[in-house]
Amino acid sequence: MTRPFLSVIIPAYNEESRIGDALDKIVDYLAAQDYTWEVIVADDGSTDSTAELVEACRLKDGRIRLECLPHRGKGWAVRNGMLAASGDYRFMCDADIATPIDYLSSFLEKLSEGYDIVIGSRQIEGARRFNESALRHALGRLFNWSVRLIAVREFQDTQCGFKCMRGDAAERIFRLQQTNGWGFDVEMLFLALKMNMRVFELPVDWYHDPSSKLRVGIDSLLMIKDTLQVRIRDILGKYRLDDLSCKGSSGALTERSGDRK
């Protein structure tokens, strides 16, 4: 099988109400592009009909793949999806597609400029949030403050579901990534900076889905726990990096839209 230009990874857990629409939107968008692609749904042990719905879509389009996994968490699903992918570039998004899929072209454009990773941001200048409660927003900012204090200071938003990276960067990061839960994004970015990868924070439009599976209180606490564990692993030397430089990068660099004129 020819190596695709792009792999799209969708972590899913009990997403029967959304996965069909998500795949339709993503496939319709990708079908209009002039590059090769694959879509991988990493099913995190769903107990509903998520896997059956994805399989039905796969029978219609062989570029859709299903990875059936035991239930361990979103970070676990993303890691397995990323390592099962073969694309030159690897893009992850959630089943709610809270950011319009059309933004994908902007992510790929920034990667073509030499960045290793591009992350969507709901917080920096130019970003817009829709339908989000004041409480959810406040807790999100509190979590980001915790992340900047404990692990990575460079980013205004580590948790947006839209992220795209070079295939080689994904291979190196996710072979080391250990967080199974919601806080995996922090570990991913922590490892990227530790490997001197170039990361760009891109403003996006983001639409809150009221059916989101994130439990604002308890999951925020669990993500802080995950973040603390990242720092502890690093102190204990659990991340064994054989080469701290990333091919094609001259050193650690983070930028945001608007940093350069």
C-alpha positions as CSV (number, residue, x, y, z in Angstrom):
1,M,0.0,0.0,0.0
2,T,1.3,3.4,-0.9
3,R,2.3,5.6,2.0
4,P,-0.4,8.3,2.4
5,F,0.4,11.9,2.6
6,L,-1.9,12.5,5.5
7,S,-3.3,10.3,8.3
8,V,-6.3,11.5,10.3
9,I,-6.6,10.0,13.8
10,I,-9.9,10.2,15.6
11,P,-10.0,8.8,19.2
12,A,-13.4,7.5,20.0
13,Y,-15.2,6.2,23.1
14,N,-19.0,5.5,22.8
15,E,-19.4,8.0,20.0
16,E,-22.3,6.3,18.1
17,S,-24.2,9.6,18.1
18,R,-21.4,11.5,16.4
19,I,-18.9,9.3,14.6
20,G,-21.0,8.8,11.4
21,D,-21.4,12.6,10.9
22,A,-17.7,13.1,11.8
23,L,-16.5,10.6,9.2
24,D,-18.8,12.1,6.6
25,K,-17.5,15.6,7.1
26,I,-13.9,14.5,7.2
27,V,-14.1,12.2,4.2
28,D,-16.0,14.8,2.1
29,Y,-13.3,17.3,2.9
30,L,-10.4,15.0,2.2
31,A,-11.9,13.7,-1.1
32,A,-11.7,17.2,-2.5
33,Q,-7.9,17.4,-1.8
34,D,-5.2,16.5,-4.2
35,Y,-3.2,14.3,-1.8
36,T,-3.5,10.8,-0.6
37,W,-4.9,10.1,2.9
38,E,-6.2,7.6,5.4
39,V,-8.6,8.0,8.4
40,I,-8.0,5.9,11.5
41,V,-10.6,5.7,14.2
42,A,-8.9,4.5,17.4
43,D,-11.9,3.0,19.3
44,D,-11.1,3.0,23.0
45,G,-13.1,0.0,24.0
46,S,-16.6,1.4,23.2
47,T,-19.5,-0.5,24.6
48,D,-22.0,1.0,22.1
49,S,-22.2,0.6,18.3
50,T,-19.2,2.9,17.5
51,A,-17.1,0.1,16.1
52,E,-20.0,-1.2,14.0
53,L,-20.7,2.2,12.5
54,V,-17.0,2.8,11.6
55,E,-16.8,-0.7,10.1
56,A,-19.8,0.2,7.9
57,C,-18.0,3.3,6.7
58,R,-14.9,1.3,6.1
59,L,-16.7,-1.0,3.8
60,K,-17.8,2.0,1.7
61,D,-14.3,3.5,1.6
62,G,-11.2,1.4,2.3
63,R,-9.2,4.5,3.3
64,I,-11.0,4.4,6.6
65,R,-9.5,2.1,9.2
66,L,-10.6,0.9,12.6
67,E,-8.3,0.2,15.5
68,C,-10.2,-1.7,18.2
69,L,-8.5,-1.2,21.6
70,P,-9.3,-2.1,25.3
71,H,-10.6,0.9,27.2
72,R,-7.8,2.8,28.9
73,G,-8.4,6.5,28.0
74,K,-8.1,9.1,25.3
75,G,-4.3,9.4,25.5
76,W,-4.0,5.6,25.0
77,A,-6.3,5.8,22.0
78,V,-4.4,8.6,20.4
79,R,-1.0,7.0,21.0
80,N,-2.2,3.7,19.3
81,G,-3.8,5.6,16.5
82,M,-0.7,7.7,15.8
83,L,1.6,4.7,15.9
84,A,-0.7,2.7,13.6
85,A,-0.7,5.5,11.1
86,S,1.7,5.7,8.2
87,G,1.1,9.2,6.8
88,D,3.9,11.7,6.2
89,Y,1.7,14.0,8.3
90,R,-0.6,13.0,11.1
91,F,-3.6,15.0,12.2
92,M,-5.7,14.3,15.3
93,C,-9.2,15.6,15.9
94,D,-12.1,14.6,18.2
95,A,-15.4,13.1,17.0
96,D,-17.3,16.3,17.8
97,I,-15.1,18.2,15.2
98,A,-15.4,21.3,17.5
99,T,-13.1,23.2,15.0
100,P,-14.2,23.2,11.4
101,I,-12.2,20.6,9.3
102,D,-11.4,23.3,6.8
103,Y,-8.7,24.5,9.2
104,L,-6.6,21.5,8.3
105,S,-5.2,23.3,5.3
106,S,-3.8,26.0,7.6
107,F,-2.1,23.4,9.7
108,L,-0.5,21.7,6.8
109,E,0.7,25.1,5.4
110,K,2.5,25.9,8.7
111,L,4.1,22.4,8.7
112,S,5.4,23.1,5.1
113,E,7.2,26.1,6.6
114,G,9.4,23.8,8.6
115,Y,7.5,23.3,11.9
116,D,7.3,19.8,13.4
117,I,4.0,20.3,15.2
118,V,1.1,22.7,14.8
119,I,-1.5,22.9,17.6
120,G,-4.9,24.6,17.5
121,S,-5.4,27.3,20.1
122,R,-8.7,28.7,21.4
123,Q,-7.0,31.3,23.5
124,I,-4.4,33.3,21.6
125,E,-5.2,36.4,19.5
126,G,-7.4,35.6,16.5
127,A,-9.1,32.6,18.2
128,R,-12.8,32.5,18.8
129,R,-14.9,30.4,21.2
130,F,-18.6,29.7,20.8
131,N,-21.2,28.4,23.2
132,E,-18.8,27.9,26.1
133,S,-20.0,28.5,29.7
134,A,-18.1,31.0,31.9
135,L,-17.4,28.2,34.4
136,R,-15.9,25.9,31.8
137,H,-13.7,28.7,30.4
138,A,-12.5,29.7,33.9
139,L,-11.6,26.1,34.8
140,G,-9.8,25.7,31.4
141,R,-7.7,28.8,32.2
142,L,-6.9,27.5,35.7
143,F,-5.7,24.2,34.2
144,N,-3.5,26.1,31.7
145,W,-2.0,28.1,34.5
146,S,-1.2,24.8,36.3
147,V,0.3,23.4,33.1
148,R,2.5,26.5,32.6
149,L,3.6,26.3,36.3
150,I,4.4,22.6,36.3
151,A,5.3,21.4,32.8
152,V,5.3,23.7,29.8
153,R,5.2,27.5,29.9
154,E,5.1,28.2,26.2
155,F,1.5,27.6,25.2
156,Q,-1.8,29.4,25.9
157,D,-3.9,26.3,25.1
158,T,-2.6,22.7,25.3
159,Q,-5.9,20.9,25.2
160,C,-7.5,21.9,21.9
161,G,-8.3,18.7,20.0
162,F,-6.9,19.9,16.7
163,K,-3.2,19.0,16.3
164,C,-1.1,18.1,13.3
165,M,2.5,16.9,13.1
166,R,5.2,15.4,10.9
167,G,5.1,11.6,10.8
168,D,8.6,11.3,12.1
169,A,7.8,13.6,15.0
170,A,4.7,11.6,15.9
171,E,6.8,8.4,15.9
172,R,9.4,9.7,18.3
173,I,6.9,11.4,20.6
174,F,4.3,8.6,20.9
175,R,6.8,5.9,21.4
176,L,7.7,7.6,24.6
177,Q,4.3,9.1,25.6
178,Q,2.8,7.3,28.7
179,T,-0.2,9.2,29.8
180,N,-3.4,7.3,29.0
181,G,-5.9,9.9,30.1
182,W,-7.0,13.4,29.2
183,G,-3.7,15.0,30.1
184,F,-1.7,13.3,27.3
185,D,-1.5,16.6,25.3
186,V,0.7,18.1,28.0
187,E,3.1,15.2,27.9
188,M,3.1,15.2,24.1
189,L,4.2,18.9,24.1
190,F,6.6,18.4,26.9
191,L,8.4,15.7,25.0
192,A,8.3,17.7,21.8
193,L,10.1,20.6,23.4
194,K,12.5,18.2,25.1
195,M,13.4,16.9,21.7
196,N,13.9,20.5,20.3
197,M,11.0,20.3,18.0
198,R,9.5,23.4,16.4
199,V,5.9,24.0,17.6
200,F,3.4,26.6,16.2
201,E,0.3,27.6,18.1
202,L,-2.4,28.5,15.5
203,P,-5.7,30.4,16.4
204,V,-8.9,28.5,15.5
205,D,-12.6,28.9,15.9
206,W,-14.0,26.4,18.4
207,Y,-17.6,25.5,19.1
208,H,-18.4,23.9,22.4
209,D,-20.5,20.7,22.1
210,P,-22.8,20.3,25.1
211,S,-22.6,16.5,24.8
212,S,-18.8,16.7,25.5
213,K,-17.6,13.7,27.6
214,L,-15.2,15.9,29.5
215,R,-16.4,16.2,33.1
216,V,-15.4,19.7,33.9
217,G,-14.6,19.2,37.6
218,I,-13.2,15.7,38.1
219,D,-11.4,15.5,34.7
220,S,-9.7,18.8,35.3
221,L,-8.2,17.4,38.6
222,L,-7.2,14.2,36.8
223,M,-5.4,16.3,34.1
224,I,-3.5,18.2,36.8
225,K,-2.5,14.8,38.2
226,D,-1.3,13.7,34.7
227,T,0.7,16.9,34.4
228,L,2.4,16.3,37.8
229,Q,3.3,12.8,36.7
230,V,4.9,14.1,33.5
231,R,7.2,16.3,35.6
232,I,7.9,13.4,38.1
233,R,8.8,11.0,35.2
234,D,11.2,13.6,33.8
235,I,12.9,14.1,37.2
236,L,13.2,10.3,37.6
237,G,14.7,10.0,34.1
238,K,11.8,7.9,32.8
239,Y,12.0,9.6,29.4
240,R,15.0,8.1,27.7
241,L,15.8,10.2,24.7
242,D,18.5,8.7,22.5
243,D,18.7,12.0,20.5
244,L,17.4,15.3,21.8
245,S,17.6,17.0,18.4
246,C,14.9,16.7,15.8
247,K,16.0,16.2,12.2
248,G,15.4,19.4,10.3
249,S,15.2,21.6,13.5
250,S,17.9,24.0,14.7
251,G,16.5,24.1,18.3
252,A,13.4,24.4,20.4
253,L,11.1,27.0,19.1
254,T,7.5,27.9,19.8
255,E,5.6,30.5,17.9
256,R,2.1,31.8,17.8
257,S,0.2,33.4,14.9
258,G,1.1,37.1,15.0
259,D,4.5,36.6,16.5
260,R,6.1,37.2,13.1
261,K,5.3,40.2,11.0
